[in-house]
Every structure is written in C-alpha cells, then in structure tokens.
Amino acid sequence: MRSFFITFRTSLGRCATGLLCAAIAIQVYGCTRVSTSGGSPNGGNRSTVHGVVRVAIKAEPNTLDPVTSGLVQETYVETAIFDGLLQYDSREQLVPDLAMVVPTQQNGGISKDGKTIVFHLRHGVRWQDGQPFTSADVAFTYELYINPKTNGFYRQTYRRITRIDTPDQYTAVLHLTEPYAPALYRFFLRGGGGYVVPRHVLERSADVNTDRFNQSPLGTGPFRLVRWDHGAQILLEANPEYFAGAPRIKAIHLMIVADPNTALSQLASHEMDVVTDLTPSQYTSIKQMNGLRSFLVPTYYERFLTYNARRAPFDDPRVRRALALALDRRHIGDTAYAGTAVLADSLIPPYSWAYTNDNAAPHYDPQAAKALLQAAGWTMGADHAWHKNGRTLSFSLLNQPESHALTTMAVEIQRAWQQLGIDVAIQQVARNVIYGSPGLAYSGRFDVLLDDWSADTDPDRTHITAAAEIAPRGFNNSFFADPEVDRLSELAMLTYDQTRRAALYTQIQRRLNQDLPYVPLVWEQRIYAVNTDLRGFAPEPIYSDFWNVQDWQI
C-alpha cells in the first residue's frame, strides 16, 4: 500500500514543556515570540508565539485513523487533519464541509420518502499528498466502515446504507434501507465516525487496523501531522492547499497533559494557548489570570454509571435500581464539579427538544434502596454487609484517573454505597486502557464503570442502548438490551416529524430509567481557558474546536 509520512524538519527531542515547544516553533516555523519582558508593544502576552497555537489534551490517542478510532481525544485531533461531508459550527448547526450544501427535503437533497440522500461535493479539493478528492473516496470509506474486518464502532450505523452510487466525481448518492432521521448527524459528519479517508492510500492495505496510516494519517484537512512523540506531544503544520483557504496560523502543538495541576501551571506561565477540560475547582483561579479568557460551554458530554449487565448481581434490575436510589446525584455532581455541571436524569440533556422531566428517574432514597435489595433476596448481616446464597455484595468501580472530577465523583459514589453496606473498591485505570481496542469496557472486564458518552444533537441513543450495538460491535458496553427500547428507537428514527419523535423519546427515557443499565449523573459544561491573543477561536464542544482552525490567528 501507499503510505504517507512527513519528516520533521529538525532532529530535536521531545518537548518537555510548552516553552521548549515554543522554541521549536520559532526555529522550525520561523515564528516570533511576543516580547518576554512584560508584554509586546501591541499589548500581547509575553509568551505568545506568533503563528503557533499550543493546545493541551489530557490523554493520548491510540490511533489517528478515524475509521478505527473512537476516543474523544482521537476525534478532537482528527478534526484538524480530516474532513467530513458536513460539520457542526459553534452554534451546533450543521454546515457544509466537503459537501457544497446541507441536503434537505426542501432543497431536494433528501428524497420525499427519506431513503435517498444526495451530496454534491466541492471541486478542487486535494488530499495532503496532492491527489484529488472525489466521490470514490466517500464510497471507499463507507466500505471500510461496514467491513466486518474493521475494528471500528460504526458498522451498525453505516449498515443503514444499502449502497453509495457515484455517478460522477463530485456526486455521492446514499441509498438507505429505510428513512433515518439522524442521517445527517451520523453519516460522514466531521466528528466521530464521519471523516472521509483516502482510497488511494488505503485500498491496498493488508490490515487497516494495524496499518501505518494509524500513526501517520493523511487527510484533506487544514493541518497535517508532522511529528508524534508518544506520551508527550503531537505536532501539526498548516496545509497551504486547504480547500477553505490556507490556515492563518502555521502550526499547532498538541501537548499531552494528564495532570490538571500541570495544565493550570502552564496556563499561569502562558505556556499554553488553549486548555479545555480543566477541573471545576480550578475555574475560579483561571478567571483571575491575566491574559486569558475563561468561560463555560454547555455540552452533550454526559457522565454516567454503566452496570455490566452480563455479570451478577447487575443482571438484576432491582439491584441496579437500588444502587441508583442510594446516590444523592445532585450532591455528588455539585461536589465533583463545583457547580459547573448540569444534573443529568436522562440520556438526553435538559436543553434538547426531546427531553422530558417526566422520565421516571430514581430519586435519592436510601430506605427504598434497602427495601429493593431485600426484595432481590439480599439480607443484611451482623457484619453490616449484604449476603445472598453465600455471596457478599461487593464489587469494583472502574474509574479513569485523568479526570479529577471523576475521581472525586468515584469517591462520593463509593462512600454512598459503603453507607448502604456494600464493599466497593475503586479501580483506577488509564482511559486509553479502558476504551482502547479491545479495552476493559468493550470486552466487559468490569463490574461498574464511571462512564461517559459524547453525543451529537440528535436524541437517538441506539449507539449505547441497542442490542445490535453491544460491544465489541458498538458502544453498548452495558451489555443490556431491551427489545421494546429497540422498537421505540427504530420508530423514532423512521420519521422526520419532530413532534412524533419527541413522544417516542419520552417513552424511551422512562423505560431506560426503569431498567437502569445506565445511571445518568451530570452533563459537563466544558471549561475553557484561551489566550487573549488568539482570535477566531469559536468553541464547538460536541466533537472538536478545530472545526474552524483555518480561521484562527495569533
């Protein structure tokens, strides 16, 4: 196969700090730093590097091949390298990307029966090796997504497409098995499961899962990979041939900073220009820092508990509900997020058109929790522990230590369950180990997981609820399925009528809150700290802030 790799233009070692990366930027990209003695003549921050944006990410990607990736940090980085046919803007509205217009039934892009979608593609787009982008790349990407040999997470979604016709180089016609209301949010949307990859590079790959492309990707996007120092940094440089215009900055330095205290220190010394996912406890401090803009942005990023319904006792809905009733979720959320998060009581956020507060969510009631455990056959012993058939009710709670808020939440949940008489051990494991391929989550090697899901704006949640999406085929790592939820979800996706869909999602929310394979906890608001010298930055918290990176200036 043909592969693509850009050789870095100097043989420097890893960047130990943001300041060293700034030095690399000056040497390699010919950039200049704003005066380091009290600020620039134009009032800029003293450590700003003109033309280079330094961005902190809290975890390292496993791969940068969007066909096989699925982690939040992978999607975040890939948006700078790849494109989809459509994308979100900062107002969470769909806008064209590689497509020229957003298809609708009104403009004829979606057929009256809802089963055909026509994308008219931009002319003159080129891959980062100079080869032309065409509709053949779209069709090829689709074949990769549905290939059972591909270790990806979107096969079930793309199987709703029966075929893709390419009548010419600039037209891709999607034929669906049936109407699919979330289609534009799920097929080739720049973000999770929606990037287009190059046919001419990957068509001869012996195994796309292990191909060199995973570590040296090639896209049509505004930036291209220059260097990846594992555990330290990813360096991207501008693609001067980008179809939307050459980026106004020369480079992006993505620094892997797992420790939020380190990120805060680097913000204070202006070694970083963009930091997201800071801890809520840091928000007050950030607001007092000179040279930074700080703000909260609502997201579709939810934190929740996932029970492994394949394992006893979590295969019993009474036990799952009892554990949920023992949690004062508002107190837990406020403690962990210092008031910066939104309480969750559903898999749909309260600012969605499909949300209902009449959703049967469990309320904090420890006495009801004890009664349910007793109804499930558990007995409280003299040792203040629950026993059944010779087994003591004890288990582990799997958590990702990269998030201080999650760790705080895990401790609060552990305390609540211990007060109920349950022995709970917190198991701290790195995020890429939990969610990698196969990973602990998707192989079912856990009891209860402090989990998360980054949703799009469509209320469909079949990715994490459907029987067909049970891991490792998809993201349903609760290993729970309800035929009625599947039926209602399918009905909701067959109609484009929002009123009908909302009524169906009301039923779905109630049913999920009765069986509780997941216990909703909070919807995060993303905490941003951005260098005041950076212009054009418009946060897009669903997938990636790089959606308009070509317009950034510093």
C-alpha positions, 0 to 999 in steps of 0.5 A, a space after each residue: 500500500 501507499 503510505 504517507 509520512 512527513 519528516 520533521 524538519 529538525 532532529 530535536 527531542 521531545 518537548 518537555 514543556 510548552 516553552 521548549 515547544 515554543 522554541 521549536 516553533 520559532 526555529 522550525 516555523 520561523 515564528 516570533 515570540 511576543 516580547 518576554 519582558 512584560 508584554 509586546 508593544 501591541 499589548 500581547 502576552 509575553 509568551 505568545 508565539 506568533 503563528 503557533 497555537 499550543 493546545 493541551 489534551 489530557 490523554 493520548 490517542 491510540 490511533 489517528 485513523 478515524 475509521 478505527 478510532 473512537 476516543 474523544 481525544 482521537 476525534 478532537 485531533 482528527 478534526 484538524 487533519 480530516 474532513 467530513 461531508 458536513 460539520 457542526 459550527 459553534 452554534 451546533 448547526 450543521 454546515 457544509 464541509 466537503 459537501 457544497 450544501 446541507 441536503 434537505 427535503 426542501 432543497 431536494 437533497 433528501 428524497 420525499 420518502 427519506 431513503 435517498 440522500 444526495 451530496 454534491 461535493 466541492 471541486 478542487 479539493 486535494 488530499 495532503 499528498 496532492 491527489 484529488 478528492 472525489 466521490 470514490 473516496 466517500 464510497 471507499 470509506 463507507 466500505 471500510 466502515 461496514 467491513 466486518 474486518 474493521 475494528 471500528 464502532 460504526 458498522 451498525 450505523 453505516 449498515 443503514 446504507 444499502 449502497 453509495 452510487 457515484 455517478 460522477 466525481 463530485 456526486 455521492 448518492 446514499 441509498 438507505 434501507 429505510 428513512 433515518 432521521 439522524 442521517 445527517 448527524 451520523 453519516 460522514 459528519 466531521 466528528 466521530 465516525 464521519 471523516 472521509 479517508 483516502 482510497 488511494 492510500 488505503 485500498 491496498 492495505 493488508 490490515 487497516 487496523 494495524 496499518 501505518 496510516 494509524 500513526 501517520 494519517 493523511 487527510 484533506 484537512 487544514 493541518 497535517 501531522 508532522 511529528 508524534 512523540 508518544 506520551 508527550 506531544 503531537 505536532 501539526 503544520 498548516 496545509 497551504 492547499 486547504 480547500 477553505 483557504 490556507 490556515 492563518 496560523 502555521 502550526 499547532 502543538 498538541 501537548 499531552 497533559 494528564 495532570 490538571 495541576 500541570 495544565 493550570 501551571 502552564 496556563 499561569 506561565 502562558 505556556 499554553 494557548 488553549 486548555 479545555 477540560 480543566 477541573 471545576 475547582 480550578 475555574 475560579 483561579 483561571 478567571 483571575 489570570 491575566 491574559 486569558 479568557 475563561 468561560 463555560 460551554 454547555 455540552 452533550 458530554 454526559 457522565 454516567 454509571 454503566 452496570 455490566 449487565 452480563 455479570 451478577 448481581 447487575 443482571 438484576 434490575 432491582 439491584 441496579 435500581 437500588 444502587 441508583 436510589 442510594 446516590 444523592 446525584 445532585 450532591 455528588 455532581 455539585 461536589 465533583 464539579 463545583 457547580 459547573 455541571 448540569 444534573 443529568 436524569 436522562 440520556 438526553 440533556 435538559 436543553 434538547 427538544 426531546 427531553 422530558 422531566 417526566 422520565 421516571 428517574 430514581 430519586 435519592 432514597 436510601 430506605 427504598 434502596 434497602 427495601 429493593 435489595 431485600 426484595 432481590 433476596 439480599 439480607 443484611 448481616 451482623 457484619 453490616 454487609 449484604 449476603 445472598 446464597 453465600 455471596 457478599 455484595 461487593 464489587 469494583 468501580 472502574 474509574 479513569 484517573 485523568 479526570 479529577 472530577 471523576 475521581 472525586 465523583 468515584 469517591 462520593 459514589 463509593 462512600 454512598 454505597 459503603 453507607 448502604 453496606 456494600 464493599 466497593 473498591 475503586 479501580 483506577 485505570 488509564 482511559 486509553 486502557 479502558 476504551 482502547 481496542 479491545 479495552 476493559 469496557 468493550 470486552 466487559 472486564 468490569 463490574 461498574 464503570 464511571 462512564 461517559 458518552 459524547 453525543 451529537 444533537 440528535 436524541 437517538 441513543 441506539 449507539 449505547 442502548 441497542 442490542 445490535 450495538 453491544 460491544 465489541 460491535 458498538 458502544 453498548 458496553 452495558 451489555 443490556 438490551 431491551 427489545 421494546 427500547 429497540 422498537 421505540 428507537 427504530 420508530 423514532 428514527 423512521 420519521 422526520 416529524 419532530 413532534 412524533 419523535 419527541 413522544 417516542 423519546 419520552 417513552 424511551 427515557 422512562 423505560 431506560 430509567 426503569 431498567 437502569 443499565 445506565 445511571 445518568 449523573 451530570 452533563 459537563 459544561 466544558 471549561 475553557 481557558 484561551 489566550 487573549 491573543 488568539 482570535 477566531 477561536 469559536 468553541 464547538 464542544 460536541 466533537 472538536 474546536 478545530 472545526 474552524 482552525 483555518 480561521 484562527 490567528 495569533 
